[in-house]
Each structure stands twice: as C-alpha cells, then as structure tokens.
C-alpha cells in the first residue's frame, strides 16, 4: 500500500516537474517575444519613410474584426471604412473609434468595395447574395440610408459583370473595376455607362485582354488600373489617354507576385501596392520608379499575413487590410 502511494506521489512529482518546465519555457518565449518584437519592428522599418502607428482590431460591439478585405478613407470627412468577412461595413473616426456599422439590416449583403462622392453619397459594390442574385452598386445617401441599386447593363457580358472596386473623379464620374474583368467601366451617378476601358498585352504574337482588379484616381484626375494577372499598373491622363505602365512580376524585392490592391499617396507622391503572396507593401513614385518595400510574413506589428487592400488617407497615413491577422494596421508615411 505504501509502495503504491509512493509510486503515485513519484508520478505526480515528475508530472508537476514536467508541467513546470513547460510553463517555464512558455514564459521564456513570451518574454523573449516581448523584448525582441520592438527591435524586430524597428529593424524591418529601419531607414524607410514609414513608421508603425496603431492597429484597428475591434468593431462597434468590441468584437474582433474578421478577415478585413477592404479599407478606404473618405478624403473629406476623414472617416475610415472597413469591409470584413461578416459582410458588413464598419465606419471609424479618424482616430480609430468605431462609429457605425452597415450590415444586412441596412441592405449590405455582399460588399466588395466602396467610394463616397463629395456630397456624401455612398456607393457600395456588391456581389450576388442569397436574397439578391444580381451583382449591383447600392447607393446610400449622406445619412447612410439606402436609396437605390444600380444594375450594370449595356454590353454583352453585363449580366456576369460583378462590380469589385470603385473610384471617383472630380466630375463625379465613377470608375468600376469588375471582379477580374477585362474592362473598367466609367459610369455617371445614375449608372449610365459613359466609357469602357480595356487593356491589351502582347503574348505569343497575340494581343490578349488583361484582367483588371483595382482602380484609383489621384488628385489630378490621373487614372490608375491594376492587373494582378500581369503585376502591372496602367496609368492614364485625365482624358483617359494611356501614358505608361509599371511593375514587374516576380517573387523578390522590387517585384510583384500577387498585387491585390493599391492606393495613391497624394501627399508624398507615391503609389503603394499590397502584395498578397509576398505579404509586403511596395512603394513606387508616381512615374513608376520602385522606391522601397516593407512588411513580410508574420503576426507582430509591421508584419502581415495575406494582406488584401491598402488606402492612404489625406494625412499620409497608410492603412493596410492585414486580412489573416484580423486587423487593419496603420503607418505614418514620411517624405
């Protein structure tokens, strides 16, 4: 009997000793991480004209963001719009306080991208949903009340065209990039098509249509189109005349593997491109010259996991939809 108790105590002793070692190792790793994380961040941003500021991680109900896929900042009101995997649009103040949420109750069912015009009207690109099988652009007034839906018509593939990303110029022309469509539409606020822009590239002796997945307009109304397929950005003047293209496909520094989104830094004259597969942000000047990159695969501040979108606000802050880290990271860009 005493031998059995001794064996039991011996097993308990070794069990507790093993748990103690495991706990000690865990605490050691945490301490090392806490000490090294700031140095890692400093090292990977060293000498680059960006500095980490903060991360947006909570929604209006103090829950976590869920795989944010889109971020945009209203240049007039400075409010931040985030779309996440819960099919909602969360609006934040410029100091990252959650202000309001648009969801299914408001007519938001499958949001993909958005833009706000100078009158405060909100245009939301929506894909097909259970309740509405047709892709559309939903229009909300300045009080965030639904007003109407714009259904794209007027060309052969219109029924299969899914609005994905939107941009707007000084004349309230709305540019609509489809979900990997070979054309970008130019429509007026009523939804009438004014123009269609397509891009062709020479391949194997043939000119093929390029798939386009994002669009932006700078403060001079210069137009930029992004192709993840080609890893190129195509630049047009304010009359939609082609000027040049830049970007090179590849998996190393200075190249683009899977560019999912981009944004124009009007304050510092840069173009920032988010690379989904390289987990990085690449910066170019507005003439297409490569400048620098930052990021890489990781979960600490300044590191990304499959980022999908980016926006530069009027104050030069860089907001990155760090999708698989369930957050939007914010950086301050400098000259």
C-alpha positions as CSV (number, residue, x, y, z in Angstrom):
1,X,0.0,0.0,0.0
2,X,2.8,2.4,1.0
3,X,4.6,1.4,-2.2
4,X,1.6,2.3,-4.3
5,X,1.3,5.7,-2.6
6,X,5.0,6.3,-3.1
7,X,4.7,5.5,-6.8
8,X,1.7,7.8,-7.1
9,X,3.5,10.6,-5.5
10,X,6.5,10.0,-7.6
11,X,4.4,10.1,-10.8
12,X,2.7,13.3,-9.6
13,X,6.1,14.8,-8.8
14,X,7.5,14.1,-12.2
15,X,4.2,15.2,-13.8
16,X,4.4,18.6,-11.9
17,X,8.1,18.9,-12.7
18,X,7.3,18.4,-16.4
19,X,4.5,21.0,-16.3
20,X,6.8,23.4,-14.5
21,X,9.4,23.1,-17.2
22,X,6.8,23.5,-20.0
23,X,5.4,26.6,-18.2
24,X,8.9,28.0,-17.8
25,X,9.7,27.5,-21.4
26,X,6.4,29.2,-22.4
27,X,7.1,32.2,-20.2
28,X,10.6,32.4,-21.5
29,X,9.3,32.5,-25.1
30,X,6.8,35.2,-24.2
31,X,9.5,37.3,-22.5
32,X,11.8,36.9,-25.5
33,X,9.0,37.9,-27.9
34,X,8.1,41.0,-25.8
35,X,11.7,42.1,-25.7
36,X,12.5,41.4,-29.3
37,X,9.3,42.4,-31.1
38,X,10.0,46.2,-30.8
39,X,13.6,45.6,-32.1
40,X,12.2,43.4,-35.0
41,X,9.8,46.1,-35.9
42,X,12.5,48.8,-35.7
43,X,14.8,46.7,-37.8
44,X,12.4,45.9,-40.6
45,X,11.3,49.6,-40.9
46,X,14.8,51.0,-40.4
47,X,15.7,53.6,-43.0
48,X,12.2,53.5,-44.6
49,X,9.9,56.5,-44.7
50,X,7.1,54.8,-42.8
51,X,6.5,54.3,-39.1
52,X,4.1,52.0,-37.3
53,X,1.3,53.8,-35.5
54,X,-1.5,51.5,-34.4
55,X,-3.8,48.6,-35.4
56,X,-7.6,48.6,-35.7
57,X,-8.9,45.3,-34.4
58,X,-12.3,45.9,-32.8
59,X,-15.7,46.5,-34.2
60,X,-18.5,48.6,-32.8
61,X,-19.5,45.9,-30.3
62,X,-16.0,45.4,-29.0
63,X,-15.7,42.1,-31.0
64,X,-12.8,41.3,-33.3
65,X,-12.6,42.2,-37.0
66,X,-12.9,39.1,-39.1
67,X,-10.6,38.9,-42.1
68,X,-10.9,42.5,-43.3
69,X,-10.6,42.6,-47.1
70,X,-11.1,46.3,-47.9
71,X,-10.2,49.7,-46.3
72,X,-10.9,53.2,-47.6
73,X,-10.8,56.7,-46.1
74,X,-13.2,59.5,-47.0
75,X,-10.9,62.4,-48.0
76,X,-13.5,65.0,-46.8
77,X,-14.7,63.6,-43.5
78,X,-11.5,61.5,-42.8
79,X,-13.7,58.6,-41.8
80,X,-12.4,55.1,-42.2
81,X,-14.5,52.4,-43.9
82,X,-13.6,48.7,-43.4
83,X,-15.3,45.7,-45.0
84,X,-14.7,42.3,-43.4
85,X,-15.8,38.7,-43.8
86,X,-19.0,39.2,-41.8
87,X,-20.4,41.1,-44.8
88,X,-20.5,44.4,-43.0
89,X,-19.1,47.9,-43.4
90,X,-17.7,49.3,-40.2
91,X,-17.1,53.1,-40.1
92,X,-14.5,54.6,-37.8
93,X,-13.4,58.1,-36.9
94,X,-10.0,59.3,-38.0
95,X,-8.7,58.3,-34.5
96,X,-9.9,54.7,-35.0
97,X,-13.1,54.8,-32.8
98,X,-15.8,52.6,-34.3
99,X,-18.7,54.9,-35.2
100,X,-21.4,52.9,-37.1
101,X,-21.9,49.6,-38.8
102,X,-23.9,48.9,-42.0
103,X,-25.0,45.3,-42.4
104,X,-27.8,43.1,-43.7
105,X,-30.4,45.1,-42.0
106,X,-29.3,48.1,-44.0
107,X,-29.1,46.4,-47.3
108,X,-25.5,45.4,-47.1
109,X,-25.3,41.7,-48.1
110,X,-22.1,41.1,-50.1
111,X,-20.0,44.2,-50.0
112,X,-16.7,44.2,-52.0
113,X,-15.6,47.9,-52.3
114,X,-17.0,51.4,-51.9
115,X,-16.5,55.1,-52.6
116,X,-18.1,58.3,-51.3
117,X,-18.8,61.3,-53.5
118,X,-18.3,65.0,-52.5
119,X,-22.0,65.2,-51.4
120,X,-21.5,62.3,-49.0
121,X,-23.4,59.7,-51.0
122,X,-22.0,56.2,-50.5
123,X,-21.7,53.8,-53.5
124,X,-21.1,50.2,-52.5
125,X,-20.1,47.4,-54.9
126,X,-22.0,44.3,-54.0
127,X,-21.7,40.8,-55.4
128,X,-24.6,38.3,-55.7
129,X,-26.3,37.2,-52.4
130,X,-28.9,34.7,-51.3
131,X,-31.6,37.4,-51.3
132,X,-30.4,39.2,-54.5
133,X,-28.8,37.1,-57.2
134,X,-27.6,40.1,-59.2
135,X,-24.4,42.0,-58.6
136,X,-25.0,45.7,-58.2
137,X,-23.9,49.1,-56.9
138,X,-26.0,50.1,-53.9
139,X,-26.4,53.8,-53.3
140,X,-26.8,55.3,-49.8
141,X,-27.4,59.0,-49.0
142,X,-25.3,61.1,-46.7
143,X,-27.4,59.8,-43.7
144,X,-26.4,56.2,-44.7
145,X,-30.0,55.4,-45.8
146,X,-30.4,53.1,-48.8
147,X,-31.8,54.9,-51.9
148,X,-31.4,52.7,-54.9
149,X,-29.4,49.9,-56.6
150,X,-27.5,50.4,-59.9
151,X,-27.5,47.3,-62.1
152,X,-24.9,47.3,-64.8
153,X,-26.4,46.9,-68.4
154,X,-25.4,47.9,-71.9
155,X,-22.8,45.5,-73.0
156,X,-22.5,41.8,-73.8
157,X,-21.1,40.5,-70.6
158,X,-23.1,42.8,-68.3
159,X,-25.0,40.0,-66.6
160,X,-21.8,38.4,-65.4
161,X,-20.0,41.6,-64.5
162,X,-19.5,41.9,-60.7
163,X,-18.5,45.4,-59.5
164,X,-15.5,45.0,-57.3
165,X,-13.6,48.2,-56.7
166,X,-14.8,51.8,-57.2
167,X,-13.1,55.2,-57.7
168,X,-14.5,58.7,-58.4
169,X,-13.1,61.8,-60.1
170,X,-13.7,65.5,-59.7
171,X,-16.6,65.4,-62.2
172,X,-18.3,62.6,-60.2
173,X,-17.5,60.0,-62.9
174,X,-17.4,56.6,-61.2
175,X,-14.8,54.1,-62.3
176,X,-15.9,50.5,-61.8
177,X,-13.3,47.6,-61.8
178,X,-15.0,44.2,-62.1
179,X,-14.0,41.1,-60.2
180,X,-11.1,40.2,-62.5
181,X,-12.9,41.5,-65.6
182,X,-11.1,42.7,-68.7
183,X,-12.7,46.1,-68.6
184,X,-13.2,49.1,-66.3
185,X,-16.4,50.9,-66.7
186,X,-16.9,54.7,-66.4
187,X,-20.5,55.5,-65.3
188,X,-22.3,58.6,-64.1
189,X,-24.1,58.7,-60.6
190,X,-27.3,57.4,-62.3
191,X,-25.4,54.3,-63.5
192,X,-25.3,55.1,-67.3
193,X,-22.1,53.9,-69.0
194,X,-20.0,56.8,-70.3
195,X,-17.0,54.8,-71.4
196,X,-15.3,51.4,-71.1
197,X,-11.5,51.0,-70.7
198,X,-9.7,47.8,-71.6
199,X,-6.0,46.9,-71.7
200,X,-4.3,44.5,-74.2
201,X,-0.9,42.9,-73.8
202,X,1.3,41.2,-76.4
203,X,1.7,37.5,-75.6
204,X,2.9,34.8,-78.0
205,X,2.4,37.0,-81.0
206,X,-1.2,37.8,-80.0
207,X,-2.8,40.8,-78.2
208,X,-4.9,39.5,-75.3
209,X,-7.2,41.2,-72.9
210,X,-5.8,41.8,-69.5
211,X,-7.8,41.1,-66.3
212,X,-8.1,44.2,-64.1
213,X,-8.9,44.1,-60.4
214,X,-8.5,47.6,-59.0
215,X,-8.8,51.3,-59.9
216,X,-7.7,54.6,-58.4
217,X,-7.8,58.3,-59.3
218,X,-5.3,60.8,-58.0
219,X,-5.9,64.5,-57.1
220,X,-5.0,65.5,-60.7
221,X,-7.6,63.0,-62.0
222,X,-4.9,60.8,-63.4
223,X,-6.3,57.2,-63.7
224,X,-4.5,54.1,-62.5
225,X,-5.6,50.5,-63.2
226,X,-4.1,47.4,-61.5
227,X,-3.8,43.9,-63.0
228,X,-2.9,41.2,-60.5
229,X,-2.6,38.8,-63.5
230,X,0.2,40.9,-65.1
231,X,1.6,42.6,-62.0
232,X,1.3,45.9,-63.8
233,X,-0.3,49.3,-63.1
234,X,-1.5,51.1,-66.2
235,X,-1.5,54.9,-66.0
236,X,-3.8,57.3,-67.9
237,X,-4.2,61.1,-68.1
238,X,-7.3,63.0,-67.1
239,X,-8.7,62.4,-70.6
240,X,-8.2,58.7,-70.2
241,X,-5.3,58.6,-72.7
242,X,-2.8,55.9,-71.9
243,X,0.6,57.2,-70.6
244,X,2.7,54.2,-69.4
245,X,2.7,51.1,-67.3
246,X,5.0,49.9,-64.5
247,X,5.5,46.9,-62.2
248,X,7.3,43.6,-62.8
249,X,6.1,40.1,-61.9
250,X,8.3,38.1,-59.6
251,X,8.8,36.9,-56.0
252,X,11.7,39.0,-54.9
253,X,12.3,42.6,-53.7
254,X,11.2,45.2,-56.2
255,X,8.8,42.8,-58.0
256,X,5.1,42.0,-57.6
257,X,3.8,38.5,-57.1
258,X,0.1,38.8,-56.5
259,X,-0.8,42.6,-56.2
260,X,-4.3,42.7,-54.9
261,X,-4.8,46.4,-54.2
262,X,-3.1,49.8,-54.3
263,X,-3.6,53.4,-53.3
264,X,-2.2,56.8,-54.2
265,X,-0.3,58.9,-51.6
266,X,-1.1,62.4,-52.9
267,X,0.8,64.0,-50.0
268,X,4.2,62.3,-50.8
269,X,3.7,61.5,-54.4
270,X,3.8,57.7,-54.1
271,X,1.9,54.6,-55.2
272,X,1.6,51.9,-52.6
273,X,0.8,48.3,-53.7
274,X,-0.2,45.4,-51.4
275,X,1.3,42.1,-52.5
276,X,-0.9,39.2,-51.2
277,X,1.6,36.4,-51.7
278,X,4.7,38.2,-50.6
279,X,3.0,39.7,-47.5
280,X,4.5,43.1,-48.3
281,X,3.8,46.7,-49.3
282,X,5.8,48.0,-52.3
283,X,6.2,51.7,-52.9
284,X,6.8,53.5,-56.2
285,X,6.9,57.1,-57.2
286,X,4.1,58.3,-59.5
287,X,6.3,57.9,-62.6
288,X,6.6,54.2,-61.8
289,X,10.1,54.0,-60.3
290,X,10.4,51.5,-57.5
291,X,11.3,53.1,-54.1
292,X,11.1,50.5,-51.2
293,X,9.0,47.9,-49.6
294,X,8.1,46.9,-46.0
295,X,6.4,44.0,-44.2
296,X,6.8,40.3,-44.7
297,X,5.1,37.2,-43.3
298,X,4.4,37.5,-39.5
299,X,1.9,38.5,-36.9
300,X,3.6,41.3,-34.9
301,X,3.2,45.0,-35.7
302,X,4.7,45.8,-39.1
303,X,4.3,42.2,-40.4
304,X,1.4,40.8,-42.5
305,X,-0.5,37.6,-43.3
306,X,-2.0,37.7,-46.8
307,X,-2.9,41.4,-46.9
308,X,-5.6,42.3,-49.4
309,X,-6.1,46.0,-49.6
310,X,-4.5,49.4,-48.7
311,X,-5.5,53.0,-48.5
312,X,-3.6,56.3,-48.0
313,X,-5.5,59.0,-46.1
314,X,-5.1,62.8,-46.6
315,X,-2.7,62.9,-43.7
316,X,-0.3,60.4,-45.4
317,X,-1.3,57.5,-43.1
318,X,-1.0,54.1,-44.7
319,X,-3.9,51.7,-43.7
320,X,-3.4,48.1,-44.6
321,X,-6.1,45.4,-44.5
322,X,-4.0,42.7,-42.9
323,X,-6.5,40.1,-43.7
324,X,-5.4,36.8,-42.0
325,X,-4.2,38.7,-38.9
326,X,-7.8,40.1,-38.5
327,X,-6.7,43.7,-38.3
328,X,-6.0,46.9,-40.2
329,X,-2.5,48.2,-39.5
330,X,-1.8,51.9,-39.7
331,X,1.5,53.5,-40.5
332,X,2.6,57.1,-40.9
333,X,4.4,57.8,-44.2
334,X,7.1,60.5,-44.3
335,X,8.9,62.3,-47.1
